Amino acid sequence: MGSDILVLDDEKSYADMLNSLLHEHNFKVKTTTEPEEALEALREGSYSLVVSDYNMPVMQGAEFLEKARHINPQIPVIIVSGYMDTPELVKVANLGVTAVMEKPFDAQVFLKQVNKYASPLCDRQEIKDENTNCVEPTRGESDLMKCTVNKTYPDSLGYLADVHLSSQTFIQKLWDITQEKNTLFVDLPKGSEFELMVREVSRWKEFDEKPSHYLSAKQLNRRRTEGLLKSISDDNNLSNIVGVIDTDKASNEDLICLVNLIKSNEQSLSSSNKLTYIIQIKDRSLIEPATDTNGGELNALYDENFLILKPLNERITDLAEYTSRYLPLFAEKEKREIKSILSPEAIRLLLNYSWPGNFSELLNTLRRSVMIASHDTLNASDIETILIRDGGQITNGARAIDLAFYLKQKQLHYLNGIKERVGDDPKTVLSAAGEDPDNLNDNMLLDDLQLLYPNLLNENMPSYLN
């Protein structure tokens, strides 16, 4: 059976992001960065849907759409583009485009469009297919691999992103535990969405408009802490959700105090005044000496109520969701609404960067990039400036890819300017530009031309030019 969805995008990072997003939702996908390869795939295979970029150097989206329609007149085609002016929209509309979506798009809106024309594999009992994305269970779950998440948590989340399948699994477990228990242990990478998690649980428990309290596990004094926590549980203006941090910096005495507080809360007879503890912890061994002093009573609690969240660079579709959510807010705050638009190079950098600081680093980078941006569009140079200032490591490989794209686009723009003066023949254009016309074969277009000066690609050159 052929792949259900054919994805075409000349930007490999964006094609990979679409591929990941669709796989996470159990669609079978073939991805390519070459329009001719996509057309050949349409001739040879059976597809329910095509998702195509519009602005591609080798073949524009309108031309690809026209050729795709000759091969299969009925196939739905979604165009995903960074920018399209009115004449281009009219052109693709006349060619029968199914839908047009602007980059960066809302992942949930995109998936709703996709679901109109293609069915997830798991819905067709094809879970074992090689392209199905299954995730390992988190601690405390069944040993079975999970290909779908039977979601019972609220459809509309207020804070956390759940586009990635592993995030759906994490949030479902978070929901299950916090509906039944008052203690939860979480292992999160540095800078992850701990505050968002606390807010989400607070929202589920109808404390959304009330602030939550964050308790440091360092230098805990049981009497003083018990008094503080009682005041929280008795104060109707505060959420009953308590986030516990700094367990990796706490002494054994501090952790014994924390364990006793948890134990006391679990044994409380008054459910209305019980607190819900969400405890960030990196290593179970940190609390083992403390649990031993209580006869190991919390070991089972820890095993049953422990969650791990993947780093943001392994949840690329969540990253895209957070970017589309927060970038317009930062732009509006700075009164620079138009700068919520990302250039293709900026999108590529966001998708390729490793984000060691996870969610916190992403938000800080987006916010400060908007502040320094001097263009109508947020460029990769703005984002890279902030990352480098903060000590971020951007690979030379990513720089070379971005510079190659930039130079090729500039080269094509320059040659198209000459074409307007001397005519459409590509070899005549090359001659007029002072270049060897034999650089082009007879059937090649200017779009197919490789860089005339590839020696410009070296690691000493800036990765993005204004």
N, C-alpha and C positions, 0 to 999 in steps of 0.2 A: 504494500500500500504506500502511495506517495505521501510526502510531507503535506500537512494541512496548510501551513502558512509559509509563504516565501517572503523573506525580508531582504531588501536591497538598500544599502547605504554605503557610499564611498568612504565614509569615516568609520574605520574599523572599530574604534572605541564605542561609537554610537550604535553600530550594528550589534556589537557584543552586548550592549546594555539592553537593546530590544530583545535579543536572543535570550538573555538571562531572564528578563521580565516575563516573556511568554513561556519559557520552560518552567519557571517557578509556578506558573498557573496551569501546567500540565498540557500545554499545546506542543504539538510536534512541529518543528521549525527547520527550514533550510535557510541559511544566511549566506549572503555573498556581498562583496564590495564592487563587483563588476557587472554593469548592465547587460553586456552580451551573455555572460554566464547565467544571469537571471532569465533572459529570454530563452536560452537553450534549455534551462530547467523547465520553463513553462511548456516548451515543445515536447519534452520527454516525460514530464510527470503530471500528476493530478493534484491540484491545489484548490483549497476553499477560499483563499484570500491572499492578496499581495499587499505588502506594506513597503512603500518606496520613498526614498528621499527625493527632493525636487532639484536642488542645486548641486549637480554633480559635474565635474570637469569633462568627463568623457562623453556623457550623454545627458541632456537635461531631462527632468522628470516628464515633461510634456511629450517629448520624443519617445521616451521609454513607454509611457502610457499608450501612445498611439500604436506602437509596435506590439505591445502586450494585447491590445484589443484585437489586432489582426490574428493573433494566435488563439485567443480565447475571448470572444466578444462579451461573454456573460460574467467573467470573473470579477468579483469586487476588488477595487484597488483603493487603498487609503494612502494619500500623499502626506508625508510628514516633512515640514519645511521650516527653516529658520525664518524666512521672510519671503512673501510673494506679493507683488503689486497687483493692481486690479486687472490689467491685461493678461497677466499670467493666470489669475484665477478664472477669468472668462475662458481662456484657452483650454484649461484642464476640464472646466465644466462642460464645454462643448464636446470634449473627448469622452465624457461619461465617467469622470472620477466619482467614486462612491462617497468619499469624505476627505476633507483637508484639515490637518491639525498642525498647529504652530509649535515649534520647539522653543523652550522646553514645555512639554505637554503634561497635563494632569494624568497620572498613570491610571487612576480609576476610570476616568472618562475614556481613555484609550482602550482599556480592557472591555468596557461596555460596548464600544464599537466593534472590537474583535469578536466578542461573543455573539454578535448578530450573524456572523458569517462562518465561524469555525467553532467546533466543539472540542473541549478539553479531552485528552486521552482517557483520563480516569472516568469520565462520564460514559465512555464506550468500552469499559472493561479492558483497557489496554495498558494497564499500569506497568506491566513488565517491559514495555517498549524501551528501546535503548536510549531514547531521548527524554524519557520521563525523569523529572528531577525529584528524587527522594531525599529525605533528610534523616540523619541519625536521631533517635529519640534523646531527649534530655534526661538527666538523672531523675529517677523516680517514675519514668514512663515505662510503657510496655517495651519489650525487646523488639517488637515488630517495626519495620521501616514504615515511615509515614509518607504517603504521596499526596495526600490531601489533608486539610484540617477541617474537622467538623466544628465550625465556629458557632459558639453559643454566646460569646461576648458581644456587647452592643456593636451594631454595624457602624455607627458614627463615633469614631474615636475623637477625643478632644485634643490629644497631645502626641501620642506615639504614632509612628508610621508602621503600617502593616502590609506593605506591598510585597515584600520578600516573604517567601514561604516559611523560612525559619523564624521570622518575626511573628507571623501568624501563630506558629506553634508556641512560641515564647509567651505571647499575649494570652492565648487560650489557657495555658497552664497558670499564668498569673491570675486570670479571672477565676479559674477553678479553685485555686488555693485561697484567694482572698474572700471568696464567698463562704468558705467553710472554716478557715483558720485565721488566727490573729498574729502569726509569725511567719515571715518569709525571708529566706536567705537568697541573695543574688550575687553572682559572680559576673561583674561587668568590666570590660576593658576600660582603661584610663580615659576619662572624658566622655563616657557614654551617657545615655539618656536617663540617668538615675532620677533627676528632678522631674522629668516628664513622667516617669513611671509612678512616682509618688503622687503627682497631680492626677494621673489617670485613675489610680485606685481611689483617691479622694473623691474624684468625680463620680465613680461608680457607687460610692457609698453616700452620695448626695451631700458631700462637703465641698463641692466645686468652688463656691464663692468664698470659702474660708481658708486662711493660710495654714499650711502644715508646718510642723516643727522638725528641725533637724538636730539630732543629738550626736555629739562627738563621743566616741568610745574612749577617748583619752581622759585620764584623770577623773574618772567617775567617782562620785561620793554617793553612796546608796541613799543616805537620808536626804541629802539635798536634791538628788535626782528624783527620788520618790515624790518629794514635795512638788517638784516641777511638773512631773507627769500627772500627778493628781490635779494640779491646777489646769493642765491641758484638757483632761477628761471632763472636768467640771465646767469649763468655759465654753459656752454655746457659740462663741465667736471664733473658735479654733476648730480645725479639722482633728479628728481622732487618729489620723495617720501620722506616724512618727518615722522619719528616715534616719537610720543609724549609719554613721560614716566613721572613718579612721580606725576600723578594727585592726588594720595592719600596724598601727602605731600604738596600740593600747598595751598596757602591761597585763600580766596574768591576773592581778588583783582587779584591774578595771573590767576584764572580761568575766571574772567571777561575779562581779556586781551586775554586769549586763545580763548574765544567765539567770541570776536570781530575780531580776526585774521581769524578765520574760516569763519565768516560772510563776511568779506571783500574778502576772497578768493572765496567764493561761488558766490559773486556778480560781480567778475571780468569779464570783457568783453573779455579779451584775453585768449582763451582756451589754447594756446601754452605755456603760462607762468604760468598757474595755477598749484598749488602744490596739491598733494594728501596727506592728513593727515590720518595717522593710529594712533588712540589714544587709549592707554591702560588705561582702567578705571575699577575699581572694583564695583562701586556703582553709580547708576544714581543720587542719592541725592547729590553727590559731585558737580555736575554741575548745579543743579536746581536753586540755588540762582543766579548764573551767567546768566542762560538762562532767568530768570524772568526779569532781567534788560533790556533784549532785546525783551520784550513782549512775551516771550515764543516761539520765532520763531524757535529755534533749537530743540524743543521737538519732532516735527514730524520727523526731520532729524535723531535724536537719535533713535526713535522708529523703523524707517525703515532701519537703517544702523547699527544695533547692532548685534554682534556675540559672542557666548560663546564656548570656546574650553574645552573639557573634560580633566581631569588630565591624565597623561601618564599611570598610573596604571589601568585606565579604557579603555585604548587603547593598549592592550598588543601586538597586531600584529604590530602596529606602532613602539612600543618599539623594537620588533624583527627586523623590517626593519632598524631602526636607528643603531642598534647594528651591523648588517651585513654590513651597509654602512660605518660606522666610524671606527670600530675596525681595519680593514685592513689598513686604512689610518694612524692610530696611530702607528700600528706595523711597517709600512714602514718608518715612520718618525723616529722611534727609531732604524731602521735597524734590526728589529726583526720580519721579515715577518711571520715566523712560529708561532709566538705567537698570530696571528689573529685567531687561532683555539681555540674553547672553549671546555672545558671538559663538560661531562653531568651534573656534580654537579654545574659548573659555570652557565650553561644554566638555571638550576633549580633555582639558587639563583637570577639571573636576572629576571626571571618570577615571583618569589614569593615576592620579596622585594617591599615595598610600594612606593618608589621613591617620597618622599615628596617634593624634589627639582626638580622633573620632568626632562625635557630634559637637563637642565644645569647640574644637578647632575649626570645623566646618562653619559654624555660626559666626565665630570671631572673624574668620577670613571673609565671608560674604559681607558682613557688616562693614568692615574696614575697607574692603575693595570698593564698595559703593561710595564711601566717603572720599576716596582719592580719585575716583573715575573722572575723566575729563572729556569723555566721548558720549554720544547718544546711546551707545551700547556698552555693556560691561565686557571688557576685553580680557583675554588671557594675561596680558601684560600687567593689568591691575591686580589680578589674583596672584600672579607669580611674585609681584613686588611684595605683597603682604606675607606670603609664605616664606620668602627668603629672609625678610626682616625678622621673622619669628624662628629662623633656623631650620626651616623646612628643606628637605633634601629632594630635589627634583632631578630625575635621571636624565643623563645626556641623551639616552635613546628617545625619550619623550620630547626633548627639545629638538632633536634632529627631525623627527616626524613633523612637528609643528612648523619648523622653519621651511621644510620641503613643501608643505602645503601652501604656506604663505608665498614663497617664491614662485611656485607654479601658477598660483592665481594671479600674481602680478605679471608674470610672463604672458599669460593668456590675455590679460587686460591690455597689455602693450601691443601684442600682435593683432588683437581685434581692432584696435585703433588704426593700425596700418591697413587692415583689411578694408576699412571704410573708405580709404583713399585709393587703393590700387585694385580692388575687386576681391572676389571670393576664392580664387585659386590659391590653395595653401602654399604651393611652392613659390608662386609670385610674391606672396606676402613675406616668406622667409628671405627671398632675394632682396626685397625692398628693405628688410631689417638688417641686411648685411651679413646674413647667415647662409650656410650651405643648404640649398634646397633639397639635397640628397638626404638630409636628416629625416625627411618624411618619405615613407613609401607611397606608392600610387594611391592606395586606398585609405590612407591615414588622414585624419583631420587635425587642425591645430590643437584641439583638445587632447589628442593622443600623444602630442610631442612631449618627450622627456625634457628635463631641465637642460637648457643650453649651457649653463655654467654650474655643473654639479659640485665644483670645487668650493662653492660658497657654503656648502654644507659641512661645517666643522664645528667642533665643540666650543671653539672660542667665540663664535658668533652669538649674539643675543638670540634667545629663543623666540621672541616675538618683537616685531618692529612696528612702530606707529606709522 
